[in-house]
């Protein structure tokens, strides 16, 4: 997300990393279309045409989507700042927008939405990223053995996933996710130091496809993902880790191939705003189109057109808000001053 790079890398941006964040942001939007449409229409996803969309998102993007965001942060961050400076910088760039921009989103939904009660909900991702960066910084600072650091990161990830699975009610401000994802910060930092050959990333894409098919269609485990909630039981964590890592490396390679895309660069540079604002459009549009959603839910043509148009609408809406939030006198709302 925007604001996760070190000060040096913010001055010298990496186009492929902006593109990667842009791709991941679009994946987030597509995942939320199905969820918000289901909630607004009150329909059963399994028995309607949208089931195919749900599978597309849940099986083929969700296992790696959020892990890949942490990978980007690890790749782009040096973690060379002193601890107080990192805490202050991350609080400004991550936690402040989770209040200011989300409050604007909530007010917008309240003003424009119809038949929908909206309340402020702290974005788990930004809080989890804040805690995860802090955990990773402390481990690197105080644990001298790199092998021990990796062991602790894996152990924390398994424990965090288990806690999300068995005690989701105890999860506040993303602290359980903050145990899961520092491992992917470390993977991003590690990949930055080495030279991955393209064939390795393409192979990772093949591994992702094989294991997505194996776990979902043959083992009947359902989609394996960890985000706001999890479907990953402790015994399934190794499969999730393999999916998350291989999928991330494949998206990393695709981003390199698409690194000249100005549009994806723009979306990636403003991924924090896209993440925080896209849901407002989806909620408002779904609330006004509720009767059509219910009436035509079994119509595949309507359903796929709706899916595409909602995705494009949410993306355009978010980009327009990005232009607004980058104006000089309101940049402070996203922690830029």
KELODO-600646 format. One record per residue (C-alpha): residue in one letter; x, y, z. Coordinates in steps of 0.5 Angstrom, whole numbers, plus 500, padded with zeros to 3 digits. Last residue first. Example, Ala and Ser with C-alpha at 12.3 -4.5 7.8 and 13.67 -1.06 7.14 Angstrom:
BEGIN
[atom "S", [527, 498, 514]];
[atom "A", [525, 491, 516]];
END
This chain:
BEGIN
[atom "X", [506, 533, 510]];
[atom "X", [503, 526, 507]];
[atom "X", [499, 522, 512]];
[atom "X", [493, 521, 508]];
[atom "X", [489, 526, 510]];
[atom "X", [495, 531, 510]];
[atom "X", [494, 531, 502]];
[atom "X", [488, 535, 503]];
[atom "X", [491, 542, 502]];
[atom "X", [496, 540, 496]];
[atom "X", [491, 536, 492]];
[atom "X", [493, 529, 493]];
[atom "X", [486, 527, 496]];
[atom "X", [482, 530, 490]];
[atom "X", [486, 526, 485]];
[atom "X", [486, 519, 489]];
[atom "X", [478, 520, 490]];
[atom "X", [478, 520, 482]];
[atom "X", [482, 514, 482]];
[atom "X", [477, 511, 487]];
[atom "X", [471, 512, 483]];
[atom "X", [474, 510, 477]];
[atom "X", [476, 503, 480]];
[atom "X", [470, 502, 483]];
[atom "X", [466, 504, 477]];
[atom "X", [471, 499, 473]];
[atom "X", [469, 493, 478]];
[atom "X", [462, 495, 478]];
[atom "X", [462, 495, 470]];
[atom "X", [465, 488, 470]];
[atom "X", [461, 484, 475]];
[atom "X", [455, 487, 473]];
[atom "X", [456, 485, 466]];
[atom "X", [458, 478, 468]];
[atom "X", [451, 478, 472]];
[atom "X", [447, 480, 467]];
[atom "X", [450, 475, 462]];
[atom "X", [449, 470, 467]];
[atom "X", [442, 471, 469]];
[atom "X", [440, 468, 475]];
[atom "X", [441, 474, 479]];
[atom "X", [437, 478, 475]];
[atom "X", [431, 480, 480]];
[atom "X", [435, 480, 486]];
[atom "X", [441, 484, 483]];
[atom "X", [436, 489, 479]];
[atom "X", [432, 490, 486]];
[atom "X", [438, 492, 489]];
[atom "X", [441, 497, 484]];
[atom "X", [441, 503, 489]];
[atom "X", [444, 499, 495]];
[atom "X", [449, 496, 490]];
[atom "X", [451, 502, 487]];
[atom "X", [452, 505, 494]];
[atom "X", [456, 499, 497]];
[atom "X", [460, 498, 491]];
[atom "X", [462, 506, 491]];
[atom "X", [464, 506, 498]];
[atom "X", [468, 500, 498]];
[atom "X", [473, 503, 493]];
[atom "X", [475, 508, 498]];
[atom "X", [480, 505, 503]];
[atom "X", [483, 500, 498]];
[atom "X", [484, 505, 493]];
[atom "X", [486, 511, 497]];
[atom "X", [492, 506, 500]];
[atom "X", [493, 504, 493]];
[atom "X", [495, 511, 490]];
[atom "X", [502, 509, 488]];
[atom "X", [499, 503, 485]];
[atom "X", [493, 506, 481]];
[atom "X", [498, 511, 478]];
[atom "X", [503, 505, 476]];
[atom "X", [497, 501, 474]];
[atom "X", [495, 507, 469]];
[atom "X", [502, 509, 467]];
[atom "X", [503, 501, 465]];
[atom "X", [511, 501, 463]];
[atom "X", [512, 496, 469]];
[atom "X", [507, 491, 466]];
[atom "X", [513, 485, 465]];
[atom "X", [515, 487, 471]];
[atom "X", [508, 486, 474]];
[atom "X", [507, 479, 471]];
[atom "X", [514, 477, 475]];
[atom "X", [511, 480, 482]];
[atom "X", [505, 477, 480]];
[atom "X", [508, 470, 479]];
[atom "X", [512, 471, 486]];
[atom "X", [506, 473, 490]];
[atom "X", [502, 466, 487]];
[atom "X", [508, 462, 489]];
[atom "X", [508, 465, 496]];
[atom "X", [501, 465, 498]];
[atom "X", [500, 458, 495]];
[atom "X", [506, 455, 498]];
[atom "X", [504, 458, 505]];
[atom "X", [496, 456, 504]];
[atom "X", [499, 449, 503]];
[atom "X", [503, 449, 509]];
[atom "X", [497, 452, 513]];
[atom "X", [492, 447, 512]];
[atom "X", [494, 443, 519]];
[atom "X", [493, 450, 522]];
[atom "X", [486, 451, 519]];
[atom "X", [486, 456, 514]];
[atom "X", [479, 459, 512]];
[atom "X", [481, 466, 515]];
[atom "X", [478, 472, 516]];
[atom "X", [480, 480, 515]];
[atom "X", [485, 477, 510]];
[atom "X", [487, 469, 510]];
[atom "X", [486, 465, 504]];
[atom "X", [485, 458, 502]];
[atom "X", [479, 457, 498]];
[atom "X", [475, 450, 500]];
[atom "X", [479, 444, 502]];
[atom "X", [475, 439, 497]];
[atom "X", [482, 435, 497]];
[atom "X", [481, 434, 489]];
[atom "X", [477, 441, 487]];
[atom "X", [480, 446, 492]];
[atom "X", [486, 443, 494]];
[atom "X", [489, 440, 488]];
[atom "X", [486, 446, 483]];
[atom "X", [490, 451, 487]];
[atom "X", [496, 447, 488]];
[atom "X", [497, 446, 481]];
[atom "X", [495, 453, 479]];
[atom "X", [500, 456, 484]];
[atom "X", [506, 451, 482]];
[atom "X", [505, 453, 475]];
[atom "X", [505, 461, 477]];
[atom "X", [512, 459, 481]];
[atom "X", [515, 456, 475]];
[atom "X", [513, 462, 472]];
[atom "X", [517, 466, 478]];
[atom "X", [523, 461, 477]];
[atom "X", [523, 462, 469]];
[atom "X", [524, 470, 470]];
[atom "X", [530, 469, 474]];
[atom "X", [530, 471, 481]];
[atom "X", [536, 476, 483]];
[atom "X", [537, 476, 490]];
[atom "X", [537, 482, 496]];
[atom "X", [530, 484, 494]];
[atom "X", [528, 477, 494]];
[atom "X", [530, 477, 502]];
[atom "X", [526, 483, 504]];
[atom "X", [520, 481, 500]];
[atom "X", [520, 474, 504]];
[atom "X", [521, 478, 510]];
[atom "X", [515, 482, 509]];
[atom "X", [512, 475, 508]];
[atom "X", [514, 472, 514]];
[atom "X", [511, 479, 518]];
[atom "X", [504, 476, 515]];
[atom "X", [501, 471, 520]];
[atom "X", [503, 475, 527]];
[atom "X", [500, 482, 525]];
[atom "X", [494, 478, 522]];
[atom "X", [492, 476, 529]];
[atom "X", [493, 484, 531]];
[atom "X", [489, 486, 526]];
[atom "X", [486, 492, 530]];
[atom "X", [482, 487, 535]];
[atom "X", [482, 479, 534]];
[atom "X", [479, 476, 540]];
[atom "X", [472, 474, 536]];
[atom "X", [476, 470, 531]];
[atom "X", [478, 465, 536]];
[atom "X", [479, 459, 533]];
[atom "X", [481, 460, 525]];
[atom "X", [484, 467, 527]];
[atom "X", [488, 464, 533]];
[atom "X", [490, 458, 528]];
[atom "X", [493, 463, 523]];
[atom "X", [497, 467, 528]];
[atom "X", [500, 461, 531]];
[atom "X", [502, 459, 524]];
[atom "X", [505, 465, 522]];
[atom "X", [508, 466, 529]];
[atom "X", [512, 460, 528]];
[atom "X", [514, 461, 521]];
[atom "X", [517, 468, 523]];
[atom "X", [520, 465, 529]];
[atom "X", [524, 460, 525]];
[atom "X", [526, 465, 520]];
[atom "X", [529, 470, 526]];
[atom "X", [532, 464, 529]];
[atom "X", [536, 462, 522]];
[atom "X", [538, 470, 521]];
[atom "X", [541, 469, 528]];
[atom "X", [542, 476, 532]];
[atom "X", [535, 477, 534]];
[atom "X", [534, 484, 537]];
[atom "X", [534, 488, 531]];
[atom "X", [531, 484, 526]];
[atom "X", [526, 481, 531]];
[atom "X", [524, 488, 533]];
[atom "X", [524, 491, 526]];
[atom "X", [519, 485, 524]];
[atom "X", [515, 486, 530]];
[atom "X", [514, 493, 528]];
[atom "X", [513, 492, 521]];
[atom "X", [507, 487, 523]];
[atom "X", [504, 492, 528]];
[atom "X", [503, 497, 522]];
[atom "X", [501, 492, 517]];
[atom "X", [496, 489, 521]];
[atom "X", [493, 496, 523]];
[atom "X", [493, 498, 515]];
[atom "X", [490, 491, 513]];
[atom "X", [485, 491, 519]];
[atom "X", [481, 497, 516]];
[atom "X", [478, 500, 522]];
[atom "X", [470, 500, 522]];
[atom "X", [466, 506, 522]];
[atom "X", [459, 505, 521]];
[atom "X", [454, 504, 515]];
[atom "X", [447, 503, 515]];
[atom "X", [444, 502, 508]];
[atom "X", [437, 503, 506]];
[atom "X", [440, 508, 500]];
[atom "X", [447, 510, 500]];
[atom "X", [449, 517, 498]];
[atom "X", [449, 521, 504]];
[atom "X", [451, 515, 509]];
[atom "X", [456, 512, 504]];
[atom "X", [459, 519, 503]];
[atom "X", [460, 520, 511]];
[atom "X", [463, 513, 511]];
[atom "X", [468, 514, 506]];
[atom "X", [470, 521, 509]];
[atom "X", [471, 517, 516]];
[atom "X", [475, 512, 512]];
[atom "X", [479, 517, 509]];
[atom "X", [481, 520, 516]];
[atom "X", [481, 514, 521]];
[atom "X", [485, 509, 517]];
[atom "X", [488, 515, 514]];
[atom "X", [492, 517, 520]];
[atom "X", [494, 509, 522]];
[atom "X", [498, 508, 516]];
[atom "X", [502, 514, 513]];
[atom "X", [502, 518, 520]];
[atom "X", [503, 512, 525]];
[atom "X", [508, 508, 520]];
[atom "X", [512, 515, 520]];
[atom "X", [512, 515, 528]];
[atom "X", [513, 508, 529]];
[atom "X", [519, 508, 524]];
[atom "X", [522, 514, 527]];
[atom "X", [521, 511, 534]];
[atom "X", [525, 505, 532]];
[atom "X", [531, 508, 528]];
[atom "X", [530, 507, 521]];
[atom "X", [534, 502, 517]];
[atom "X", [528, 498, 516]];
[atom "X", [530, 498, 508]];
[atom "X", [523, 498, 505]];
[atom "X", [521, 496, 498]];
[atom "X", [521, 489, 498]];
[atom "X", [518, 488, 505]];
[atom "X", [512, 493, 503]];
[atom "X", [511, 489, 497]];
[atom "X", [511, 482, 500]];
[atom "X", [506, 485, 505]];
[atom "X", [502, 487, 499]];
[atom "X", [503, 480, 496]];
[atom "X", [500, 476, 503]];
[atom "X", [494, 480, 502]];
[atom "X", [493, 477, 495]];
[atom "X", [496, 470, 495]];
[atom "X", [490, 466, 497]];
[atom "X", [485, 471, 495]];
[atom "X", [486, 471, 487]];
[atom "X", [485, 464, 484]];
[atom "X", [481, 460, 489]];
[atom "X", [476, 466, 492]];
[atom "X", [476, 471, 486]];
[atom "X", [474, 466, 480]];
[atom "X", [470, 461, 485]];
[atom "X", [466, 467, 487]];
[atom "X", [465, 469, 480]];
[atom "X", [463, 462, 478]];
[atom "X", [458, 463, 484]];
[atom "X", [455, 469, 481]];
[atom "X", [451, 465, 477]];
[atom "X", [446, 463, 482]];
[atom "X", [446, 457, 487]];
[atom "X", [452, 458, 491]];
[atom "X", [452, 465, 492]];
[atom "X", [445, 465, 496]];
[atom "X", [442, 472, 496]];
[atom "X", [441, 478, 500]];
[atom "X", [442, 483, 495]];
[atom "X", [446, 488, 499]];
[atom "X", [450, 482, 503]];
[atom "X", [451, 478, 496]];
[atom "X", [453, 484, 492]];
[atom "X", [458, 486, 498]];
[atom "X", [461, 480, 498]];
[atom "X", [462, 479, 490]];
[atom "X", [464, 486, 489]];
[atom "X", [469, 485, 495]];
[atom "X", [474, 480, 491]];
[atom "X", [474, 484, 485]];
[atom "X", [476, 490, 488]];
[atom "X", [482, 487, 492]];
[atom "X", [484, 484, 485]];
[atom "X", [484, 491, 483]];
[atom "X", [489, 493, 488]];
[atom "X", [493, 487, 487]];
[atom "X", [494, 489, 480]];
[atom "X", [496, 497, 482]];
[atom "X", [500, 494, 488]];
[atom "X", [504, 490, 483]];
[atom "X", [505, 496, 478]];
[atom "X", [507, 501, 484]];
[atom "X", [512, 495, 485]];
[atom "X", [514, 495, 478]];
[atom "X", [515, 502, 477]];
[atom "X", [520, 502, 483]];
[atom "X", [520, 509, 486]];
[atom "X", [526, 513, 487]];
[atom "X", [524, 519, 492]];
[atom "X", [520, 514, 496]];
[atom "X", [525, 509, 496]];
[atom "X", [530, 513, 500]];
[atom "X", [524, 515, 505]];
[atom "X", [523, 507, 506]];
[atom "X", [517, 504, 503]];
[atom "X", [510, 503, 506]];
[atom "X", [507, 510, 504]];
[atom "X", [502, 507, 499]];
[atom "X", [500, 500, 500]];
END
